[in-house]
Amino acid sequence: MKVKKILATLMLTITIIGGGAFGSITPAFAATNYYVSTSGSDSNSGTSSSSPFKTLAKAVSSASSGSTIYVASGTYNVTSTIKLSKSNSSGSPIKIVAQSGEPVIDFSGQSYSDSNRGFQVSGSYYTIQDLKIVGAGDNGIYITGDHNTVKSCDITKCRDTGLQISNGGSNTYVYDVNSTYNYDPKTSGENADGFAAKLSIGTGNVFEKCNADYNSDDGFDLYDAGNIVKFYNCEASHNGVDEGNGNGFKVGGNYSADNHYLENCTSTANKLRGFDQNNNTGALTLINCTGDGNYSNFYFKTAPKSGKHVFTGCISKNGKDKDYITGATVTNCSFNQ
């Protein structure tokens, strides 16, 4: 009897390993990484730094969940939108990172059009890191997907907002990104912000250590966001050119009730307002935020529909007009009222 039991166990084990009726064991394979260089060729394998692709588009189309795309230093002239549309997972994201230096992805050859974004991220679990993104025909990066990350990038001279989250974009983490000198020429600067999370976003969007400087409209724009956005240690300065509004942090619009949160943020020398409620009917929280040298540093003229705004440790200085604080709990702040 013992011999029969042992034989039966061995047969079952062999069947499982061999992929029989009782199941199978599928070995796990590591995703392939890809390399891009200005001296490469898209006919190369792209799988080593000695045989790199020439274009980022080729690497993106070749990548699968878990792949990392290493981009060598140099300037890459791109005229078509790079579309990141695959559904990845937290354990197997697709990453696009600098192999060395700060590669320049130059979209200046794109025509000025709403459809000519630099990177369009509709997929999930992508990371874009250590790149300089220049001159897109519209947004430098446009995000509608879920759980995406942008880190340590410079975005400049795009013809609309540098980085925009819209249309359901959720759980986006934007860290240590600079967005500067963005300007929309056809509307004389009315629309190009440094960063925007606006027009029906999803939940979980966070900006940390981001700088928005010298953009034609606002530094950060949360017009009609539809969900809470959080900011930590962000800075906006010298925004507002020609027809642009010129707010550092525009934290509302279209009477949407969004309880945004800002901590340790600074707004300096913007054309209009440092921190602007802009008809947000939600309860806003600002902790240790400073407005310095804006026309008006803090402009919150409307009490929220429910609860109160919270201002703690905020400082206003060198404003040309007085501050407006309504319907708020104020603790240890210095305002010009």
KOLTORVO-283774 format. One record per residue (C-alpha): residue number from 1; y negated, x negated, z; residue in one letter. Coordinates in nm, 2 decimals, always signed. Each point is the difference from the previous one (the first is absolute). Layout:
BEGIN
@k = NUM north = Y east = X up = Z r = A
...
END
This chain:
BEGIN
@k = 1 north = +0.00 east = +0.00 up = +0.00 r = M
@k = 2 north = -0.24 east = -0.28 up = +0.08 r = K
@k = 3 north = +0.07 east = -0.17 up = -0.33 r = V
@k = 4 north = -0.08 east = +0.33 up = -0.19 r = K
@k = 5 north = -0.33 east = +0.04 up = +0.19 r = K
@k = 6 north = -0.10 east = -0.36 up = -0.08 r = I
@k = 7 north = +0.08 east = +0.05 up = -0.37 r = L
@k = 8 north = -0.19 east = +0.33 up = -0.01 r = A
@k = 9 north = -0.31 east = -0.16 up = +0.16 r = T
@k = 10 north = +0.02 east = -0.29 up = -0.26 r = L
@k = 11 north = +0.02 east = +0.25 up = -0.29 r = M
@k = 12 north = -0.30 east = +0.20 up = +0.13 r = L
@k = 13 north = -0.20 east = -0.32 up = +0.04 r = T
@k = 14 north = +0.08 east = -0.12 up = -0.36 r = I
@k = 15 north = -0.08 east = +0.35 up = -0.13 r = T
@k = 16 north = -0.34 east = +0.00 up = +0.16 r = I
@k = 17 north = -0.09 east = -0.35 up = -0.11 r = I
@k = 18 north = +0.13 east = +0.07 up = -0.35 r = G
@k = 19 north = -0.21 east = +0.31 up = -0.04 r = G
@k = 20 north = +0.28 east = +0.26 up = +0.02 r = G
@k = 21 north = -0.02 east = +0.36 up = +0.09 r = A
@k = 22 north = -0.08 east = -0.07 up = +0.37 r = F
@k = 23 north = -0.34 east = -0.18 up = -0.09 r = G
@k = 24 north = -0.14 east = -0.32 up = -0.11 r = S
@k = 25 north = -0.20 east = -0.30 up = +0.12 r = I
@k = 26 north = -0.29 east = -0.09 up = -0.23 r = T
@k = 27 north = -0.13 east = -0.35 up = +0.05 r = P
@k = 28 north = -0.38 east = -0.03 up = +0.05 r = A
@k = 29 north = -0.19 east = -0.21 up = -0.25 r = F
@k = 30 north = -0.34 east = -0.15 up = +0.06 r = A
@k = 31 north = -0.28 east = +0.12 up = -0.22 r = A
@k = 32 north = -0.12 east = -0.25 up = -0.27 r = T
@k = 33 north = -0.34 east = -0.16 up = +0.05 r = N
@k = 34 north = -0.23 east = -0.07 up = -0.29 r = Y
@k = 35 north = -0.27 east = -0.26 up = -0.08 r = Y
@k = 36 north = -0.32 east = +0.03 up = -0.21 r = V
@k = 37 north = -0.21 east = -0.28 up = -0.14 r = S
@k = 38 north = -0.28 east = -0.03 up = -0.26 r = T
@k = 39 north = +0.22 east = -0.27 up = -0.17 r = S
@k = 40 north = +0.31 east = +0.22 up = +0.00 r = G
@k = 41 north = +0.16 east = +0.22 up = -0.26 r = S
@k = 42 north = +0.13 east = +0.36 up = +0.02 r = D
@k = 43 north = +0.31 east = -0.12 up = -0.19 r = S
@k = 44 north = +0.09 east = -0.22 up = +0.30 r = N
@k = 45 north = +0.24 east = +0.12 up = +0.27 r = S
@k = 46 north = -0.29 east = +0.02 up = +0.24 r = G
@k = 47 north = +0.23 east = -0.07 up = +0.29 r = T
@k = 48 north = -0.13 east = -0.34 up = +0.09 r = S
@k = 49 north = -0.32 east = -0.19 up = +0.02 r = S
@k = 50 north = +0.13 east = -0.22 up = -0.28 r = S
@k = 51 north = +0.06 east = +0.30 up = -0.23 r = S
@k = 52 north = -0.28 east = +0.25 up = +0.08 r = P
@k = 53 north = -0.12 east = +0.30 up = -0.18 r = F
@k = 54 north = -0.34 east = -0.01 up = -0.15 r = K
@k = 55 north = -0.12 east = +0.35 up = +0.10 r = T
@k = 56 north = +0.00 east = +0.20 up = +0.32 r = L
@k = 57 north = +0.10 east = +0.31 up = -0.20 r = A
@k = 58 north = +0.33 east = -0.16 up = -0.10 r = K
@k = 59 north = +0.08 east = -0.09 up = +0.36 r = A
@k = 60 north = -0.09 east = +0.34 up = +0.13 r = V
@k = 61 north = +0.22 east = +0.17 up = -0.26 r = S
@k = 62 north = +0.29 east = -0.24 up = +0.09 r = S
@k = 63 north = -0.03 east = +0.03 up = +0.38 r = A
@k = 64 north = +0.22 east = +0.23 up = +0.20 r = S
@k = 65 north = +0.00 east = +0.10 up = +0.37 r = S
@k = 66 north = -0.01 east = -0.31 up = +0.21 r = G
@k = 67 north = -0.15 east = -0.23 up = -0.27 r = S
@k = 68 north = -0.29 east = -0.23 up = +0.07 r = T
@k = 69 north = -0.22 east = -0.10 up = -0.29 r = I
@k = 70 north = -0.16 east = -0.34 up = +0.05 r = Y
@k = 71 north = -0.33 east = -0.04 up = -0.20 r = V
@k = 72 north = -0.11 east = -0.36 up = -0.06 r = A
@k = 73 north = -0.37 east = -0.09 up = +0.02 r = S
@k = 74 north = -0.21 east = +0.05 up = -0.31 r = G
@k = 75 north = -0.18 east = +0.28 up = -0.19 r = T
@k = 76 north = +0.20 east = +0.28 up = -0.16 r = Y
@k = 77 north = -0.19 east = +0.21 up = -0.25 r = N
@k = 78 north = +0.14 east = +0.35 up = +0.01 r = V
@k = 79 north = -0.12 east = +0.30 up = -0.21 r = T
@k = 80 north = +0.26 east = +0.27 up = +0.10 r = S
@k = 81 north = +0.05 east = +0.16 up = +0.34 r = T
@k = 82 north = +0.28 east = -0.15 up = +0.21 r = I
@k = 83 north = +0.20 east = +0.30 up = +0.12 r = K
@k = 84 north = +0.20 east = -0.03 up = +0.32 r = L
@k = 85 north = +0.21 east = +0.32 up = +0.00 r = S
@k = 86 north = +0.34 east = -0.08 up = +0.14 r = K
@k = 87 north = +0.13 east = +0.16 up = +0.32 r = S
@k = 88 north = +0.10 east = -0.28 up = +0.24 r = N
@k = 89 north = +0.08 east = -0.01 up = +0.37 r = S
@k = 90 north = -0.13 east = -0.17 up = +0.31 r = S
@k = 91 north = +0.29 east = -0.24 up = -0.01 r = G
@k = 92 north = -0.03 east = -0.07 up = -0.37 r = S
@k = 93 north = -0.37 east = +0.00 up = -0.11 r = P
@k = 94 north = -0.12 east = -0.16 up = -0.32 r = I
@k = 95 north = -0.26 east = -0.26 up = +0.08 r = K
@k = 96 north = -0.26 east = -0.16 up = -0.23 r = I
@k = 97 north = -0.13 east = -0.31 up = +0.16 r = V
@k = 98 north = -0.17 east = -0.33 up = -0.08 r = A
@k = 99 north = +0.23 east = -0.29 up = -0.04 r = Q
@k = 100 north = -0.30 east = -0.24 up = +0.04 r = S
@k = 101 north = -0.37 east = +0.03 up = +0.03 r = G
@k = 102 north = -0.16 east = +0.33 up = -0.09 r = E
@k = 103 north = +0.10 east = +0.12 up = -0.34 r = P
@k = 104 north = -0.26 east = +0.20 up = -0.19 r = V
@k = 105 north = +0.11 east = +0.32 up = -0.17 r = I
@k = 106 north = -0.29 east = +0.06 up = -0.24 r = D
@k = 107 north = -0.03 east = +0.35 up = -0.14 r = F
@k = 108 north = -0.34 east = -0.06 up = -0.16 r = S
@k = 109 north = +0.14 east = +0.06 up = -0.34 r = G
@k = 110 north = +0.07 east = +0.37 up = +0.09 r = Q
@k = 111 north = -0.25 east = +0.25 up = -0.14 r = S
@k = 112 north = -0.20 east = +0.21 up = +0.25 r = Y
@k = 113 north = +0.22 east = +0.31 up = +0.06 r = S
@k = 114 north = +0.13 east = +0.21 up = +0.28 r = D
@k = 115 north = +0.36 east = -0.08 up = -0.11 r = S
@k = 116 north = -0.05 east = -0.38 up = -0.01 r = N
@k = 117 north = +0.09 east = -0.10 up = +0.35 r = R
@k = 118 north = +0.12 east = -0.35 up = +0.09 r = G
@k = 119 north = +0.30 east = +0.08 up = +0.21 r = F
@k = 120 north = +0.12 east = +0.36 up = +0.02 r = Q
@k = 121 north = +0.24 east = +0.05 up = +0.29 r = V
@k = 122 north = +0.19 east = +0.33 up = -0.01 r = S
@k = 123 north = +0.32 east = -0.14 up = +0.14 r = G
@k = 124 north = +0.10 east = -0.09 up = +0.36 r = S
@k = 125 north = +0.04 east = -0.32 up = +0.20 r = Y
@k = 126 north = -0.20 east = -0.24 up = -0.22 r = Y
@k = 127 north = -0.19 east = -0.29 up = +0.14 r = T
@k = 128 north = -0.29 east = -0.17 up = -0.19 r = I
@k = 129 north = -0.11 east = -0.32 up = +0.17 r = Q
@k = 130 north = -0.23 east = -0.30 up = -0.05 r = D
@k = 131 north = -0.13 east = +0.10 up = -0.35 r = L
@k = 132 north = -0.35 east = +0.02 up = -0.14 r = K
@k = 133 north = -0.05 east = +0.31 up = -0.20 r = I
@k = 134 north = -0.30 east = +0.00 up = -0.24 r = V
@k = 135 north = -0.18 east = +0.23 up = -0.23 r = G
@k = 136 north = +0.22 east = +0.31 up = -0.04 r = A
@k = 137 north = -0.12 east = +0.27 up = -0.22 r = G
@k = 138 north = +0.02 east = +0.24 up = +0.30 r = D
@k = 139 north = +0.16 east = -0.07 up = +0.34 r = N
@k = 140 north = +0.14 east = -0.35 up = +0.07 r = G
@k = 141 north = +0.29 east = +0.16 up = +0.19 r = I
@k = 142 north = +0.06 east = +0.38 up = +0.00 r = Y
@k = 143 north = +0.27 east = +0.13 up = +0.25 r = I
@k = 144 north = +0.17 east = +0.34 up = +0.00 r = T
@k = 145 north = +0.34 east = -0.12 up = +0.13 r = G
@k = 146 north = +0.14 east = -0.03 up = +0.35 r = D
@k = 147 north = +0.05 east = -0.30 up = +0.23 r = H
@k = 148 north = -0.19 east = -0.26 up = -0.20 r = N
@k = 149 north = -0.17 east = -0.32 up = +0.12 r = T
@k = 150 north = -0.29 east = -0.20 up = -0.14 r = V
@k = 151 north = -0.07 east = -0.33 up = +0.19 r = K
@k = 152 north = -0.24 east = -0.29 up = -0.03 r = S
@k = 153 north = -0.13 east = +0.09 up = -0.35 r = C
@k = 154 north = -0.35 east = -0.02 up = -0.15 r = D
@k = 155 north = -0.11 east = +0.28 up = -0.22 r = I
@k = 156 north = -0.33 east = -0.04 up = -0.19 r = T
@k = 157 north = -0.21 east = +0.12 up = -0.29 r = K
@k = 158 north = +0.21 east = +0.31 up = -0.08 r = C
@k = 159 north = -0.16 east = +0.29 up = -0.18 r = R
@k = 160 north = +0.08 east = +0.25 up = +0.27 r = D
@k = 161 north = +0.12 east = -0.03 up = +0.36 r = T
@k = 162 north = +0.18 east = -0.32 up = +0.07 r = G
@k = 163 north = +0.30 east = +0.15 up = +0.19 r = L
@k = 164 north = +0.05 east = +0.38 up = +0.01 r = Q
@k = 165 north = +0.26 east = +0.22 up = +0.18 r = I
@k = 166 north = +0.01 east = +0.36 up = -0.14 r = S
@k = 167 north = +0.22 east = +0.29 up = -0.10 r = N
@k = 168 north = +0.25 east = -0.02 up = +0.29 r = G
@k = 169 north = +0.00 east = -0.38 up = +0.05 r = G
@k = 170 north = +0.14 east = -0.05 up = +0.35 r = S
@k = 171 north = +0.10 east = -0.27 up = +0.25 r = N
@k = 172 north = -0.20 east = -0.26 up = -0.18 r = T
@k = 173 north = -0.08 east = -0.32 up = +0.19 r = Y
@k = 174 north = -0.30 east = -0.19 up = -0.13 r = V
@k = 175 north = -0.04 east = -0.33 up = +0.19 r = Y
@k = 176 north = -0.25 east = -0.29 up = -0.05 r = D
@k = 177 north = -0.13 east = +0.12 up = -0.34 r = V
@k = 178 north = -0.35 east = -0.06 up = -0.13 r = N
@k = 179 north = -0.15 east = +0.24 up = -0.25 r = S
@k = 180 north = -0.33 east = -0.11 up = -0.15 r = T
@k = 181 north = -0.25 east = +0.06 up = -0.29 r = Y
@k = 182 north = +0.18 east = +0.30 up = -0.14 r = N
@k = 183 north = -0.24 east = +0.21 up = -0.23 r = Y
@k = 184 north = +0.05 east = +0.29 up = -0.23 r = D
@k = 185 north = -0.25 east = -0.05 up = -0.29 r = P
@k = 186 north = +0.02 east = +0.34 up = -0.17 r = K
@k = 187 north = -0.12 east = +0.18 up = +0.32 r = T
@k = 188 north = -0.24 east = -0.27 up = +0.11 r = S
@k = 189 north = +0.21 east = -0.09 up = +0.30 r = G
@k = 190 north = +0.05 east = +0.35 up = +0.15 r = E
@k = 191 north = +0.38 east = -0.03 up = +0.05 r = N
@k = 192 north = +0.12 east = -0.36 up = +0.06 r = A
@k = 193 north = +0.09 east = -0.06 up = +0.36 r = D
@k = 194 north = +0.16 east = -0.30 up = +0.16 r = G
@k = 195 north = +0.29 east = +0.21 up = +0.13 r = F
@k = 196 north = +0.07 east = +0.38 up = -0.01 r = A
@k = 197 north = +0.26 east = +0.22 up = +0.17 r = A
@k = 198 north = -0.11 east = +0.33 up = -0.14 r = K
@k = 199 north = +0.08 east = +0.32 up = -0.19 r = L
@k = 200 north = +0.32 east = +0.12 up = +0.17 r = S
@k = 201 north = +0.17 east = -0.30 up = +0.15 r = I
@k = 202 north = +0.32 east = +0.01 up = +0.20 r = G
@k = 203 north = +0.05 east = -0.12 up = +0.36 r = T
@k = 204 north = +0.02 east = -0.34 up = +0.16 r = G
@k = 205 north = -0.26 east = -0.20 up = -0.20 r = N
@k = 206 north = -0.14 east = -0.30 up = +0.18 r = V
@k = 207 north = -0.26 east = -0.27 up = -0.08 r = F
@k = 208 north = -0.02 east = -0.31 up = +0.21 r = E
@k = 209 north = -0.23 east = -0.31 up = -0.04 r = K
@k = 210 north = -0.13 east = +0.12 up = -0.33 r = C
@k = 211 north = -0.35 east = -0.08 up = -0.14 r = N
@k = 212 north = -0.20 east = +0.21 up = -0.24 r = A
@k = 213 north = -0.32 east = -0.18 up = -0.12 r = D
@k = 214 north = -0.25 east = +0.05 up = -0.28 r = Y
@k = 215 north = +0.17 east = +0.30 up = -0.16 r = N
@k = 216 north = -0.22 east = +0.25 up = -0.19 r = S
@k = 217 north = +0.09 east = +0.31 up = +0.19 r = D
@k = 218 north = +0.15 east = -0.02 up = +0.35 r = D
@k = 219 north = +0.20 east = -0.26 up = +0.19 r = G
@k = 220 north = +0.27 east = +0.24 up = +0.12 r = F
@k = 221 north = +0.01 east = +0.36 up = -0.13 r = D
@k = 222 north = +0.21 east = +0.27 up = +0.16 r = L
@k = 223 north = -0.13 east = +0.30 up = -0.20 r = Y
@k = 224 north = +0.22 east = +0.31 up = +0.04 r = D
@k = 225 north = +0.29 east = -0.22 up = +0.13 r = A
@k = 226 north = +0.21 east = +0.28 up = +0.15 r = G
@k = 227 north = +0.17 east = -0.22 up = +0.26 r = N
@k = 228 north = -0.09 east = -0.26 up = +0.26 r = I
@k = 229 north = -0.08 east = -0.35 up = -0.10 r = V
@k = 230 north = -0.02 east = -0.29 up = +0.25 r = K
@k = 231 north = -0.22 east = -0.31 up = -0.01 r = F
@k = 232 north = +0.03 east = -0.32 up = +0.21 r = Y
@k = 233 north = -0.24 east = -0.29 up = -0.02 r = N
@k = 234 north = -0.14 east = +0.09 up = -0.34 r = C
@k = 235 north = -0.35 east = -0.09 up = -0.13 r = E
@k = 236 north = -0.23 east = +0.15 up = -0.26 r = A
@k = 237 north = -0.33 east = -0.16 up = -0.11 r = S
@k = 238 north = -0.27 east = +0.01 up = -0.28 r = H
@k = 239 north = +0.15 east = +0.31 up = -0.17 r = N
@k = 240 north = -0.21 east = +0.22 up = -0.22 r = G
@k = 241 north = -0.13 east = -0.09 up = -0.34 r = V
@k = 242 north = -0.20 east = +0.21 up = -0.25 r = D
@k = 243 north = +0.13 east = +0.36 up = +0.03 r = E
@k = 244 north = +0.27 east = -0.09 up = +0.27 r = G
@k = 245 north = -0.03 east = +0.17 up = +0.34 r = N
@k = 246 north = +0.02 east = -0.32 up = +0.19 r = G
@k = 247 north = +0.19 east = +0.09 up = +0.32 r = N
@k = 248 north = +0.21 east = -0.25 up = +0.18 r = G
@k = 249 north = +0.26 east = +0.24 up = +0.13 r = F
@k = 250 north = -0.02 east = +0.35 up = -0.15 r = K
@k = 251 north = +0.25 east = +0.18 up = +0.23 r = V
@k = 252 north = +0.01 east = +0.35 up = -0.16 r = G
@k = 253 north = -0.10 east = +0.24 up = -0.27 r = G
@k = 254 north = +0.05 east = +0.35 up = -0.13 r = N
@k = 255 north = +0.02 east = +0.13 up = +0.36 r = Y
@k = 256 north = +0.36 east = -0.12 up = +0.04 r = S
@k = 257 north = +0.10 east = -0.02 up = +0.37 r = A
@k = 258 north = +0.15 east = -0.35 up = +0.04 r = D
@k = 259 north = +0.01 east = -0.17 up = +0.33 r = N
@k = 260 north = -0.05 east = -0.36 up = -0.12 r = H
@k = 261 north = +0.01 east = -0.30 up = +0.24 r = Y
@k = 262 north = -0.20 east = -0.32 up = -0.02 r = L
@k = 263 north = +0.02 east = -0.29 up = +0.24 r = E
@k = 264 north = -0.19 east = -0.33 up = +0.00 r = N
@k = 265 north = -0.16 east = +0.07 up = -0.34 r = C
@k = 266 north = -0.34 east = -0.13 up = -0.11 r = T
@k = 267 north = -0.24 east = +0.14 up = -0.26 r = S
@k = 268 north = -0.30 east = -0.22 up = -0.10 r = T
@k = 269 north = -0.30 east = +0.02 up = -0.23 r = A
@k = 270 north = +0.13 east = +0.29 up = -0.21 r = N
@k = 271 north = -0.25 east = +0.20 up = -0.21 r = K
@k = 272 north = +0.04 east = +0.33 up = +0.19 r = L
@k = 273 north = +0.22 east = +0.05 up = +0.30 r = R
@k = 274 north = +0.23 east = -0.23 up = +0.20 r = G
@k = 275 north = +0.24 east = +0.27 up = +0.12 r = F
@k = 276 north = -0.05 east = +0.34 up = -0.17 r = D
@k = 277 north = +0.18 east = +0.32 up = +0.10 r = Q
@k = 278 north = -0.07 east = +0.15 up = -0.34 r = N
@k = 279 north = +0.09 east = +0.36 up = +0.09 r = N
@k = 280 north = +0.33 east = -0.08 up = +0.16 r = N
@k = 281 north = +0.08 east = +0.29 up = +0.24 r = T
@k = 282 north = +0.27 east = -0.19 up = +0.19 r = G
@k = 283 north = -0.04 east = -0.19 up = +0.33 r = A
@k = 284 north = -0.07 east = -0.37 up = -0.08 r = L
@k = 285 north = +0.07 east = -0.29 up = +0.23 r = T
@k = 286 north = -0.20 east = -0.33 up = -0.02 r = L
@k = 287 north = +0.09 east = -0.27 up = +0.25 r = I
@k = 288 north = -0.21 east = -0.32 up = +0.03 r = N
@k = 289 north = -0.17 east = +0.05 up = -0.34 r = C
@k = 290 north = -0.33 east = -0.16 up = -0.10 r = T
@k = 291 north = -0.26 east = +0.11 up = -0.24 r = G
@k = 292 north = -0.26 east = -0.27 up = -0.09 r = D
@k = 293 north = -0.29 east = +0.02 up = -0.24 r = G
@k = 294 north = +0.10 east = +0.31 up = -0.19 r = N
@k = 295 north = -0.26 east = +0.27 up = -0.08 r = Y
@k = 296 north = +0.17 east = +0.21 up = +0.26 r = S
@k = 297 north = +0.29 east = -0.16 up = +0.20 r = N
@k = 298 north = +0.18 east = +0.31 up = +0.13 r = F
@k = 299 north = -0.04 east = +0.34 up = -0.16 r = Y
@k = 300 north = +0.20 east = +0.28 up = +0.16 r = F
@k = 301 north = -0.21 east = +0.31 up = -0.01 r = K
@k = 302 north = +0.28 east = +0.26 up = +0.02 r = T
@k = 303 north = +0.22 east = +0.09 up = +0.30 r = A
@k = 304 north = +0.38 east = +0.02 up = -0.09 r = P
@k = 305 north = +0.17 east = +0.33 up = -0.04 r = K
@k = 306 north = +0.22 east = -0.08 up = +0.29 r = S
@k = 307 north = -0.03 east = -0.26 up = +0.28 r = G
@k = 308 north = -0.27 east = -0.27 up = +0.00 r = K
@k = 309 north = -0.08 east = -0.32 up = -0.18 r = H
@k = 310 north = +0.07 east = -0.31 up = +0.22 r = V
@k = 311 north = -0.23 east = -0.30 up = +0.00 r = F
@k = 312 north = +0.09 east = -0.28 up = +0.24 r = T
@k = 313 north = -0.17 east = -0.34 up = +0.01 r = G
@k = 314 north = -0.19 east = +0.04 up = -0.32 r = C
@k = 315 north = -0.32 east = -0.19 up = -0.08 r = I
@k = 316 north = -0.29 east = +0.09 up = -0.23 r = S
@k = 317 north = -0.26 east = -0.26 up = -0.08 r = K
@k = 318 north = -0.27 east = -0.07 up = -0.26 r = N
@k = 319 north = +0.03 east = +0.34 up = -0.17 r = G
@k = 320 north = -0.29 east = +0.13 up = -0.20 r = K
@k = 321 north = +0.05 east = +0.36 up = +0.10 r = D
@k = 322 north = +0.13 east = +0.15 up = +0.32 r = K
@k = 323 north = +0.37 east = +0.08 up = +0.07 r = D
@k = 324 north = +0.14 east = +0.36 up = +0.02 r = Y
@k = 325 north = +0.28 east = +0.07 up = +0.25 r = I
@k = 326 north = +0.10 east = +0.37 up = +0.04 r = T
@k = 327 north = +0.30 east = +0.16 up = +0.18 r = G
@k = 328 north = +0.13 east = -0.33 up = +0.14 r = A
@k = 329 north = +0.12 east = -0.17 up = +0.32 r = T
@k = 330 north = -0.20 east = -0.32 up = +0.02 r = V
@k = 331 north = +0.10 east = -0.29 up = +0.23 r = T
@k = 332 north = -0.17 east = -0.34 up = +0.03 r = N
@k = 333 north = -0.18 east = +0.03 up = -0.33 r = C
@k = 334 north = -0.34 east = -0.12 up = -0.12 r = S
@k = 335 north = -0.15 east = +0.24 up = -0.26 r = F
@k = 336 north = -0.35 east = +0.03 up = -0.15 r = N
@k = 337 north = -0.07 east = +0.37 up = +0.06 r = Q
END
